[in-house]
């Protein structure tokens, strides 16, 4: 989406002051208590990525649900939002892991601060809501509150993986929603899987990659130009192999906007609903997430 407030980089509480990612003690696909993230992959599985070929992922049961690129892949993480609230072992309902509110990522450009109260789980879905609620952080006044969630250091993503989420982005003047990946302790880099820079006027998501040297590949819109992707659930994903990042939308890869020479640094998942300065969206505007899933290739011995 965009880098964090640089005055606070290096003091990111979701990385500092907490135990480092434990690759053998992470939440699992169904129990959400064990997640094993491995870094090895066979040469056979890497071949399609190395030659720049992306194939639509196979479909699994359920509307809009996809498993990942063809091959022997297995699920290593799934958040179905089945409980009454966010699981604190998996998610922070704010930027820095504590407190009753945080400034947004780009204070001069944004008109909403992030409140944990605006992040809820209802009827099997994550709900992020905007509300008129003025507050000042670091001499910047915000007219709205909104929300952000990000995975904890215990749920660190590493390539090779396919990360996907089924999301309903709002149609809303001035809203700036995003589903993206970000390292645990620094900015840049970032991978913007699906971002609407202003969802009142943009009907398709954008993909963007910012390298550790702050070089950008986008943002570039992708998807069917004849489809309005707002106000309906769609599955947004990225195939991240540590060299390339290819966005997927409803199972279709979009190589034309793929990023090359992508970092292999561990990442966390972020979903947020921001508001641009100069806009006043309707109170109660919501972003909904049905589920978040992570897949990786199955490594076979011999």
Secondary structure, 3 states (H helix, E strand, C coil): CCCCCHHHCCCCCCCCCCCCCCCCCECCCCCCCCECCCCCCCHHHHHHHHCCCCCCCEECCCCCCEEECCCCEEEEEEECCCCCCCCCCCEECCCCCCCCCECCCCCCCECEEECHHHEEEECCEEEEECEEEEEEECCEEEEEEEEEEEECCCCCECCCEEEEEEEECCCCCCEEEEEEEEECCCCCCEEEEEECCCCCCCCCCEEEEECCCCCECCCEECCCCCCCCCCCEEEEEEEECCCCEEEEECCEEEEEEEECCCCCCCEEEEEEEEEECCCCCCCCCEEEEEEEEEEEECCCCC
